[in-house]
Amino acid sequence: MTSLPNGESSSGSAEAGSDIKRLQQAILRFAAEREWQQFHDPKNLAMAVAVEAGELMDHFRWVPNDRALAALDDARTREGVEDEAADVMILLLEFASVCGIDIARAVERKMERNAVRYPVDLARGRAVKWDRLGDEPSADNQ
Ligand SMILES: [Mg+2]
């Protein structure tokens, strides 16, 4: 059992891991039925993740930051955002499968590293990269 940075145990994480594996199997089956594996190499999948992330961002283009969440009150916008978030996830999960990455484990490992890089007492309320946390807070976002 792994202890997560937020203090939760990983007993739920094992369950999430099996959910992820189930999704990955469905995604691989979907691609295989269409004989798309020939196109789904790591480079193409990495590019596809970035393209879909761009499509996700496009829903927020020119939306002021303080209106971004409220933009989801519009049903059509919300559906579009959900579709693009799903596209990002689908392609990322397929990328992980094709590359032999245990994505649940990779996320846990990265969160553990982030907890070390972003100690709560230094990072709370600050939007700066980990290697700038030692700088004076007045230098944030410059
Ligand atoms: Mg899309």
py3Dmol code that shows the C-alpha trace and the ligand (Angstrom):
import py3Dmol

protein = """\
ATOM      1  CA  MET A   1       0.000   0.000   0.000  1.00  0.00           C
ATOM      2  CA  THR A   2       1.359   3.358  -1.056  1.00  0.00           C
ATOM      3  CA  SER A   3       0.774   6.553   0.860  1.00  0.00           C
ATOM      4  CA  LEU A   4      -0.334   9.364  -1.420  1.00  0.00           C
ATOM      5  CA  PRO A   5       0.825  12.980  -0.941  1.00  0.00           C
ATOM      6  CA  ASN A   6      -2.649  14.046   0.182  1.00  0.00           C
ATOM      7  CA  GLY A   7      -2.502  11.537   3.000  1.00  0.00           C
ATOM      8  CA  GLU A   8      -4.904   9.067   1.407  1.00  0.00           C
ATOM      9  CA  SER A   9      -3.893   5.453   1.138  1.00  0.00           C
ATOM     10  CA  SER A  10      -3.637   3.781  -2.223  1.00  0.00           C
ATOM     11  CA  SER A  11      -6.324   1.161  -1.562  1.00  0.00           C
ATOM     12  CA  GLY A  12      -8.601   3.298  -3.736  1.00  0.00           C
ATOM     13  CA  SER A  13      -5.735   3.778  -6.118  1.00  0.00           C
ATOM     14  CA  ALA A  14      -5.569   0.062  -6.898  1.00  0.00           C
ATOM     15  CA  GLU A  15      -9.239   0.277  -7.808  1.00  0.00           C
ATOM     16  CA  ALA A  16      -8.539   3.306  -9.980  1.00  0.00           C
ATOM     17  CA  GLY A  17      -5.686   1.373 -11.576  1.00  0.00           C
ATOM     18  CA  SER A  18      -8.023  -1.427 -12.586  1.00  0.00           C
ATOM     19  CA  ASP A  19     -10.498   1.142 -13.969  1.00  0.00           C
ATOM     20  CA  ILE A  20      -7.661   2.594 -16.023  1.00  0.00           C
ATOM     21  CA  LYS A  21      -6.647  -0.839 -17.282  1.00  0.00           C
ATOM     22  CA  ARG A  22     -10.246  -1.561 -18.264  1.00  0.00           C
ATOM     23  CA  LEU A  23     -10.405   1.711 -20.206  1.00  0.00           C
ATOM     24  CA  GLN A  24      -7.062   0.934 -21.864  1.00  0.00           C
ATOM     25  CA  GLN A  25      -8.318  -2.481 -22.970  1.00  0.00           C
ATOM     26  CA  ALA A  26     -11.445  -0.907 -24.494  1.00  0.00           C
ATOM     27  CA  ILE A  27      -9.337   1.740 -26.274  1.00  0.00           C
ATOM     28  CA  LEU A  28      -6.911  -0.857 -27.663  1.00  0.00           C
ATOM     29  CA  ARG A  29      -9.827  -3.021 -28.802  1.00  0.00           C
ATOM     30  CA  PHE A  30     -11.420  -0.013 -30.526  1.00  0.00           C
ATOM     31  CA  ALA A  31      -8.181   0.698 -32.417  1.00  0.00           C
ATOM     32  CA  ALA A  32      -7.541  -2.965 -33.233  1.00  0.00           C
ATOM     33  CA  GLU A  33     -11.038  -3.463 -34.674  1.00  0.00           C
ATOM     34  CA  ARG A  34     -10.263  -0.647 -37.101  1.00  0.00           C
ATOM     35  CA  GLU A  35      -6.694  -1.815 -37.765  1.00  0.00           C
ATOM     36  CA  TRP A  36      -5.402   1.542 -36.530  1.00  0.00           C
ATOM     37  CA  GLN A  37      -2.474   0.133 -34.571  1.00  0.00           C
ATOM     38  CA  GLN A  38      -0.367   0.676 -37.702  1.00  0.00           C
ATOM     39  CA  PHE A  39      -0.846   4.449 -37.208  1.00  0.00           C
ATOM     40  CA  HIS A  40      -0.742   4.527 -33.425  1.00  0.00           C
ATOM     41  CA  ASP A  41       3.002   4.560 -32.756  1.00  0.00           C
ATOM     42  CA  PRO A  42       4.362   6.556 -29.805  1.00  0.00           C
ATOM     43  CA  LYS A  43       5.214   9.634 -31.881  1.00  0.00           C
ATOM     44  CA  ASN A  44       1.820   9.855 -33.559  1.00  0.00           C
ATOM     45  CA  LEU A  45       0.003   9.275 -30.276  1.00  0.00           C
ATOM     46  CA  ALA A  46       2.087  11.935 -28.490  1.00  0.00           C
ATOM     47  CA  MET A  47       1.243  14.379 -31.268  1.00  0.00           C
ATOM     48  CA  ALA A  48      -2.419  13.415 -31.098  1.00  0.00           C
ATOM     49  CA  VAL A  49      -2.461  14.113 -27.341  1.00  0.00           C
ATOM     50  CA  ALA A  50      -1.101  17.602 -28.027  1.00  0.00           C
ATOM     51  CA  VAL A  51      -3.620  18.200 -30.828  1.00  0.00           C
ATOM     52  CA  GLU A  52      -6.516  17.165 -28.605  1.00  0.00           C
ATOM     53  CA  ALA A  53      -5.159  19.354 -25.782  1.00  0.00           C
ATOM     54  CA  GLY A  54      -5.239  22.224 -28.268  1.00  0.00           C
ATOM     55  CA  GLU A  55      -8.855  21.415 -29.103  1.00  0.00           C
ATOM     56  CA  LEU A  56      -9.613  21.490 -25.384  1.00  0.00           C
ATOM     57  CA  MET A  57      -7.926  24.890 -25.045  1.00  0.00           C
ATOM     58  CA  ASP A  58      -9.801  26.208 -28.063  1.00  0.00           C
ATOM     59  CA  HIS A  59     -13.029  26.188 -26.061  1.00  0.00           C
ATOM     60  CA  PHE A  60     -11.461  28.792 -23.767  1.00  0.00           C
ATOM     61  CA  ARG A  61      -9.820  30.957 -26.408  1.00  0.00           C
ATOM     62  CA  TRP A  62     -10.530  34.626 -25.673  1.00  0.00           C
ATOM     63  CA  VAL A  63     -12.565  33.726 -22.599  1.00  0.00           C
ATOM     64  CA  PRO A  64     -11.355  35.903 -19.699  1.00  0.00           C
ATOM     65  CA  ASN A  65      -9.803  33.816 -16.912  1.00  0.00           C
ATOM     66  CA  ASP A  66     -12.470  34.814 -14.440  1.00  0.00           C
ATOM     67  CA  ARG A  67     -15.188  33.603 -16.864  1.00  0.00           C
ATOM     68  CA  ALA A  68     -13.593  30.255 -17.789  1.00  0.00           C
ATOM     69  CA  LEU A  69     -15.511  28.156 -15.273  1.00  0.00           C
ATOM     70  CA  ALA A  70     -18.781  29.955 -15.969  1.00  0.00           C
ATOM     71  CA  ALA A  71     -18.325  29.192 -19.678  1.00  0.00           C
ATOM     72  CA  LEU A  72     -19.178  25.588 -18.786  1.00  0.00           C
ATOM     73  CA  ASP A  73     -22.670  26.687 -17.758  1.00  0.00           C
ATOM     74  CA  ASP A  74     -23.455  26.689 -21.469  1.00  0.00           C
ATOM     75  CA  ALA A  75     -24.506  23.101 -22.268  1.00  0.00           C
ATOM     76  CA  ARG A  76     -22.967  23.098 -25.740  1.00  0.00           C
ATOM     77  CA  THR A  77     -19.639  24.393 -24.425  1.00  0.00           C
ATOM     78  CA  ARG A  78     -19.663  21.879 -21.586  1.00  0.00           C
ATOM     79  CA  GLU A  79     -20.311  18.978 -23.950  1.00  0.00           C
ATOM     80  CA  GLY A  80     -17.499  20.138 -26.225  1.00  0.00           C
ATOM     81  CA  VAL A  81     -15.078  20.497 -23.325  1.00  0.00           C
ATOM     82  CA  GLU A  82     -16.016  17.067 -21.990  1.00  0.00           C
ATOM     83  CA  ASP A  83     -15.494  15.542 -25.443  1.00  0.00           C
ATOM     84  CA  GLU A  84     -12.047  17.086 -25.815  1.00  0.00           C
ATOM     85  CA  ALA A  85     -11.006  16.133 -22.271  1.00  0.00           C
ATOM     86  CA  ALA A  86     -12.049  12.578 -23.121  1.00  0.00           C
ATOM     87  CA  ASP A  87     -10.060  12.691 -26.374  1.00  0.00           C
ATOM     88  CA  VAL A  88      -6.936  13.763 -24.455  1.00  0.00           C
ATOM     89  CA  MET A  89      -7.445  10.964 -21.932  1.00  0.00           C
ATOM     90  CA  ILE A  90      -8.170   8.311 -24.558  1.00  0.00           C
ATOM     91  CA  LEU A  91      -5.042   9.109 -26.526  1.00  0.00           C
ATOM     92  CA  LEU A  92      -2.879   9.426 -23.422  1.00  0.00           C
ATOM     93  CA  LEU A  93      -4.087   6.051 -22.158  1.00  0.00           C
ATOM     94  CA  GLU A  94      -3.380   4.490 -25.552  1.00  0.00           C
ATOM     95  CA  PHE A  95       0.053   6.150 -25.595  1.00  0.00           C
ATOM     96  CA  ALA A  96       0.810   4.620 -22.196  1.00  0.00           C
ATOM     97  CA  SER A  97      -0.364   1.194 -23.363  1.00  0.00           C
ATOM     98  CA  VAL A  98       1.701   1.275 -26.548  1.00  0.00           C
ATOM     99  CA  CYS A  99       4.785   2.441 -24.622  1.00  0.00           C
ATOM    100  CA  GLY A 100       4.341  -0.083 -21.809  1.00  0.00           C
ATOM    101  CA  ILE A 101       3.888   2.644 -19.206  1.00  0.00           C
ATOM    102  CA  ASP A 102       1.953   1.814 -16.048  1.00  0.00           C
ATOM    103  CA  ILE A 103       0.200   5.175 -16.102  1.00  0.00           C
ATOM    104  CA  ALA A 104      -1.399   4.807 -12.654  1.00  0.00           C
ATOM    105  CA  ARG A 105       2.012   4.085 -11.153  1.00  0.00           C
ATOM    106  CA  ALA A 106       3.614   6.896 -13.159  1.00  0.00           C
ATOM    107  CA  VAL A 107       1.019   9.364 -11.852  1.00  0.00           C
ATOM    108  CA  GLU A 108       1.568   8.219  -8.270  1.00  0.00           C
ATOM    109  CA  ARG A 109       5.341   8.483  -8.644  1.00  0.00           C
ATOM    110  CA  LYS A 110       5.059  11.987 -10.138  1.00  0.00           C
ATOM    111  CA  MET A 111       2.705  13.126  -7.383  1.00  0.00           C
ATOM    112  CA  GLU A 112       5.201  11.869  -4.806  1.00  0.00           C
ATOM    113  CA  ARG A 113       7.943  13.871  -6.578  1.00  0.00           C
ATOM    114  CA  ASN A 114       5.671  16.927  -6.789  1.00  0.00           C
ATOM    115  CA  ALA A 115       5.032  16.718  -3.049  1.00  0.00           C
ATOM    116  CA  VAL A 116       8.787  16.948  -2.493  1.00  0.00           C
ATOM    117  CA  ARG A 117       9.259  19.687  -5.094  1.00  0.00           C
ATOM    118  CA  TYR A 118       6.327  21.743  -3.841  1.00  0.00           C
ATOM    119  CA  PRO A 119       6.401  21.684  -0.039  1.00  0.00           C
ATOM    120  CA  VAL A 120       3.104  23.036   1.257  1.00  0.00           C
ATOM    121  CA  ASP A 121       4.761  25.722   3.379  1.00  0.00           C
ATOM    122  CA  LEU A 122       6.634  27.130   0.359  1.00  0.00           C
ATOM    123  CA  ALA A 123       4.109  26.519  -2.400  1.00  0.00           C
ATOM    124  CA  ARG A 124       0.800  27.453  -0.767  1.00  0.00           C
ATOM    125  CA  GLY A 125      -0.896  30.221  -2.776  1.00  0.00           C
ATOM    126  CA  ARG A 126       2.029  30.645  -5.175  1.00  0.00           C
ATOM    127  CA  ALA A 127       1.928  29.874  -8.897  1.00  0.00           C
ATOM    128  CA  VAL A 128       5.647  29.399  -9.487  1.00  0.00           C
ATOM    129  CA  LYS A 129       7.732  26.511 -10.757  1.00  0.00           C
ATOM    130  CA  TRP A 130       9.399  24.369  -8.109  1.00  0.00           C
ATOM    131  CA  ASP A 131      12.884  25.644  -8.875  1.00  0.00           C
ATOM    132  CA  ARG A 132      11.770  29.221  -8.068  1.00  0.00           C
ATOM    133  CA  LEU A 133      10.113  28.499  -4.734  1.00  0.00           C
ATOM    134  CA  GLY A 134      13.237  29.648  -2.904  1.00  0.00           C
ATOM    135  CA  ASP A 135      12.949  33.088  -4.511  1.00  0.00           C
ATOM    136  CA  GLU A 136      11.220  35.960  -2.768  1.00  0.00           C
ATOM    137  CA  PRO A 137       7.426  35.720  -3.259  1.00  0.00           C
ATOM    138  CA  SER A 138       7.495  39.256  -4.689  1.00  0.00           C
ATOM    139  CA  ALA A 139       9.247  37.784  -7.765  1.00  0.00           C
ATOM    140  CA  ASP A 140       6.330  35.389  -8.486  1.00  0.00           C
ATOM    141  CA  ASN A 141       4.946  35.334 -12.022  1.00  0.00           C
ATOM    142  CA  GLN A 142       7.587  37.628 -13.458  1.00  0.00           C
TER     143      GLN A 142
END
"""
ligand_1 = """\
1
MG
Mg -11.102 16.156 -30.357
"""
view = py3Dmol.view(width=600, height=400)
view.addModel(protein, "pdb")
view.setStyle({"model": 0}, {"cartoon": {"style": "trace"}})
view.addModel(ligand_1, "xyz")
view.setStyle({"model": 1}, {"stick": {}})
view.zoomTo()
view.show()
